[in-house]
């Protein structure tokens, strides 16, 4: 079903962009119509082939698959700008003397937007710093630094070499603990022997901890869990641990399947969070579903970490994501609990982001009345 949608939507974007670009005098005067449309047809065939070979292939098929999703992103942004130019010029019915200039401006804007989105998607994630005051955090833990990263999406696009660069970024923060908040793979296990060594390079005295995301379950989730466990990552699958005296870390299994099937979203949470009246609690839940957020706050969680939304990844999809997840990017105060929804370090589909790049979060925990 998903590939059918990509076929239809991508084909419409491709056709619209091809038609509007060929309406530009500088192109039409230099390229014969037959040549232009044969080229457009061949490009469309490559796009369709890429859709059908699968965007998570870990072999040569990655190239046409990645071209397909990237071309979809490019033609979407180009279509937005070219359509805006058509609306501005009344589809050629007014300002006729300026129609060509307006359409040329729209095409130029589309190219610039697509290029910027590719740059933001391929650059290293930025470090975002956030202080969190936790009601029951012992004074001895005031100033503790936690590094959190979500939506890495290791797979065909990002491999162990890319992860090694993220390990360097994380270690530079000198964190006490590293929290991996789901979607660590695109779907299938990474399958690279060097991944375990890369992960073991993370330096965190309180450990490296992870929860599953929905993408782990699109492939062989148990093998993925084992791959990361070989690298020293410890998984919290509906369980909690005491990171340090007075500081609890809890993690729940991804709720994506329950959301699709209409099951209970809070069952795992209810069985994971015990009463911790005198201890500060951090909860990792990949998807920031409203039911989870409300229940976590009710149960006295001090800090909840989520990902999944990618911050919308490519504007204006952020508006659609926000309708689904009202708290979709950044820090929120939920009745005394801080919820932080990260944009993630990687991306899904096209390696594009508009407007903001990926991120790694540096969290500084503060006791009440601690230094600011």
Secondary structure by P-SEA (a helix, b strand, c coil): caaaaaaaaaaaaaaaaaaaaaacaaaaacccaaaaaaaaaaaaaaaaaaaaacccccccaaaaaaaaaaaaaaaaaaaaaaaaaaaaaccccccccaaaaaaaaaaaaaaaaaaaaaaaaaccbbbbbbbbbbccccccccbbbbbbbccccccccccaaaaaaaaaaaaaacccbbbbcccccccccccccaaaaaaaccccccbbbbbbcccccccaaaaaaaaaaaacccccccccccccccbbbbbbccaaaaaaacccccaaaaacccccccbbbbbbbccccaaaaaaaaaacccbbbbccccccccccaaaaaaaaccccccccccccbbbbbccccccccccccccccbbbbbbbbbcccccc
